[in-house]
Amino acid sequence: MRTKRRLLAEGTSVDVVIRAEDADLQASDVKASHNRLHGTIKERMYLLGFVKCLVELENGKEIVVERPLATAGGDPKPGDAVSIGFSEEDVYVFERRVGL
């Protein structure tokens, strides 16, 4: 994963945060060398002009991807495989602290 926001030593345990609206949801056949996650749509919700998709990643974790309804044409359905991309500027990295 690449970011322009904060650099930490290799091997450091981190938490990575990407705002739901900064993620780019695409069909699973999109290939990229970095900043791309793969998963399956679990749920899709329409809420106040937005489409929110709950995605289960390959590692079993879940994330939410959000985008305006106007750009949501052809949204994937639950069960569809997807690829989620994001720019280096949209990745926030925090050193993981134990016991907080």
Contact map, one row per residue, 1 for C-alpha under 8 A:
1110000000000000000000000000000001100000000000000000000000000000000000000000000000000000000000000000
1111000000000000000000000000000001100000000000000000000000000000000000000000000000000001001000000000
1111111000000000000000000000000000000000000000000000000000000000000000000000000000000011111110000000
0111111000000000000000000000000000000000000000000000000000000000000000000000000000000001101000000000
0011111000000000000000000000000000000000000000000000000000000000000000000000000000000001101110000000
0011111100000000000000000000000000000000000000000000000000000000000000000000000000000000000110000000
0011111110000000000000000000000000000000000000000000000000000000000000000000000000000000000000000000
0000011111010000000000000000000000000000000000000000000000000000000000000000000000000000000000100000
0000001111110000000000000000000000000000000000000000000000000000000000000000000000000000000000000000
0000000111110000000000000000000000000000000000000000000000000000000000000000000000000000000000000000
0000000011111000000000000000000000000000000000000000000000000000000000000000000000000000000000000000
0000000111111100000000000000000000000000000000000000000000000000000000000000000000000000000000100000
0000000000111110000000000000000000000000000000000000000000000000000000000000000000000000000000110000
0000000000011111000000000000000000000000000000000000000000000000000000000000000000000000000011110000
0000000000001111100000000000000000000000000000000000000000000000000000000000000000000000000011110000
0000000000000111110000000000000000000000000000000000000000000000000000000000000000000000001111000000
0000000000000011111000000000000000000000000000000000000000000000000000000000000000000000001110000000
0000000000000001111101100000000000000000000000000000000000000000000000000000000000000100011100000000
0000000000000000111111100000000000000000000000000000000000000000000000000000000000000000010000000000
0000000000000000011111100000000000000000000000000000000000000001111000000000000000000000000000000000
0000000000000000001111110000000000000000000000000000000000000000111000000000000000000000000000000000
0000000000000000011111110000000000000000000000000000000000000000010000000000000000000100010000000000
0000000000000000011111111000000000000000000000000000000000000000110000000000000000011100000000000000
0000000000000000000011111100000000000000000000000000000000000000100000000000000000011100000000000000
0000000000000000000000111110000000000000000000000000000000000000100000000000000001111000000000000000
0000000000000000000000011111010000000000000000000000000000000000000000000000000001111000000000000000
0000000000000000000000001111110000000000000000000000000000000000000000000001000011100000000000000000
0000000000000000000000000111110000000110000000000000000000000000000000000000000011100000000000000000
0000000000000000000000000011111000000000000000000000000000000000000000000000000001100000000000000000
0000000000000000000000000111111100000000000000000000000000000000000000000000000000100000000000000000
0000000000000000000000000000111110000000000000000000000000000000000000000000000000000000000000000000
0000000000000000000000000000011111110000000000000000000000000000000000000000000000000000000000000000
0000000000000000000000000000001111110000000000000000000000000000000000000000000000000000000000000000
1100000000000000000000000000000111110000000000000000000000000000000000000000000000000000000000000000
1100000000000000000000000000000111111000000000000000000000000000000000000000000000001111000000000000
0000000000000000000000000000000111111100000000000000000000000000000000000000000000111100000000000000
0000000000000000000000000000000000111110000000000000000010000000000000000000000000111000000000000000
0000000000000000000000000001000000011111000000000000000011000000000000000000000011110000000000000000
0000000000000000000000000001000000001111100000000000001111000000000000000000000011100000000000000000
0000000000000000000000000000000000000111110000000000001111000000000000000000011111000000000000000000
0000000000000000000000000000000000000011111100000000111100000000000000000001111111000000000000000000
0000000000000000000000000000000000000001111100000000111100000000000000000000011000000000000000000000
0000000000000000000000000000000000000000111110000000111000000000000000000000110000000000000000000000
0000000000000000000000000000000000000000111111000011110000000000000000000000110000000000000000000000
0000000000000000000000000000000000000000001111100011100000000000000000000000000000000000000000000000
0000000000000000000000000000000000000000000111111111000000000000000010000000000000000000000000000000
0000000000000000000000000000000000000000000011111111000000000000000000000000000000000000000000000000
0000000000000000000000000000000000000000000001111100000000000000000000000000000000000000000000000000
0000000000000000000000000000000000000000000001111110000000000000000111000000000000000000000000000000
0000000000000000000000000000000000000000000001111111000000000000011110000000000000000000000000000000
0000000000000000000000000000000000000000000111101111100000000000011110010000000000000000000000000000
0000000000000000000000000000000000000000000111100111110000000001111000000000000000000000000000000000
0000000000000000000000000000000000000000111110000011111000000001110000000000000000000000000000000000
0000000000000000000000000000000000000000111100000001111100000111100000000000000000000000000000000000
0000000000000000000000000000000000000011111000000000111110000111100000000000000000000000000000000000
0000000000000000000000000000000000000011110000000000011111111110000000000000000000000000000000000000
0000000000000000000000000000000000001111000000000000001111111110000000000000000000000000000000000000
0000000000000000000000000000000000000111000000000000000111111000000000000000000000000000000000000000
0000000000000000000000000000000000000000000000000000000111111000000000000000000000000000000000000000
0000000000000000000000000000000000000000000000000000000111111100000000000000000000000000000000000000
0000000000000000000000000000000000000000000000000000000111111110000000000000000000000000000000000000
0000000000000000000000000000000000000000000000000000011110011111000000000000000000000000000000000000
0000000000000000000000000000000000000000000000000000011110001111100000000000000000000000000000000000
0000000000000000000100000000000000000000000000000001111000000111110000000000000000000000000000000000
0000000000000000000110111000000000000000000000000001111000000011111000000000000000000000000000000000
0000000000000000000111100000000000000000000000000111100000000001111100000000000000000000000000000000
0000000000000000000110000000000000000000000000000111000000000000111110110000000000000000000000000000
0000000000000000000000000000000000000000000000001110000000000000011111110000000000000000000000000000
0000000000000000000000000000000000000000000001001110000000000000001111111000000000000000000000000000
0000000000000000000000000000000000000000000000001000000000000000000111111000000000000000000000000000
0000000000000000000000000000000000000000000000000000000000000000001111111000000000000000000000000000
0000000000000000000000000000000000000000000000000010000000000000001111111110000000000000000000000000
0000000000000000000000000000000000000000000000000000000000000000000011111110000000000000000000000000
0000000000000000000000000000000000000000000000000000000000000000000000011111000000000000000000000000
0000000000000000000000000000000000000000000000000000000000000000000000011111100000000000000000000000
0000000000000000000000000010000000000000100000000000000000000000000000000111110101000000000000000000
0000000000000000000000000000000000000000101100000000000000000000000000000011111100000000000000000000
0000000000000000000000000000000000000001111100000000000000000000000000000001111100000000000000000000
0000000000000000000000000000000000000001110000000000000000000000000000000000111110000000000000000000
0000000000000000000000000000000000000001100000000000000000000000000000000001111111000000000000000000
0000000000000000000000000011000000000111100000000000000000000000000000000000001111100000000000000000
0000000000000000000000001111100000000111100000000000000000000000000000000001000111110000000000000000
0000000000000000000000001111110000011110000000000000000000000000000000000000000011111000000000000000
0000000000000000000000111100000000011100000000000000000000000000000000000000000001111100000000000000
0000000000000000000000111100000000111000000000000000000000000000000000000000000000111110000000000000
0000000000000000010001110000000000110000000000000000000000000000000000000000000000011111011000000000
0010000000000000000000000000000000100000000000000000000000000000000000000000000000001111111000000000
0111100000000000000000000000000000100000000000000000000000000000000000000000000000000111111000000000
0011100000000000000000000000000000000000000000000000000000000000000000000000000000000011111000000000
0010000000000000011001000000000000000000000000000000000000000000000000000000000000000111111100000000
0111100000000001110000000000000000000000000000000000000000000000000000000000000000000111111110000000
0010110000000001110000000000000000000000000000000000000000000000000000000000000000000000011111000000
0010110000000111100000000000000000000000000000000000000000000000000000000000000000000000001111100000
0000000000000111000000000000000000000000000000000000000000000000000000000000000000000000000111110000
0000000100011110000000000000000000000000000000000000000000000000000000000000000000000000000011111000
0000000000001110000000000000000000000000000000000000000000000000000000000000000000000000000001111100
0000000000000000000000000000000000000000000000000000000000000000000000000000000000000000000000111111
0000000000000000000000000000000000000000000000000000000000000000000000000000000000000000000000011111
0000000000000000000000000000000000000000000000000000000000000000000000000000000000000000000000001111
0000000000000000000000000000000000000000000000000000000000000000000000000000000000000000000000001111
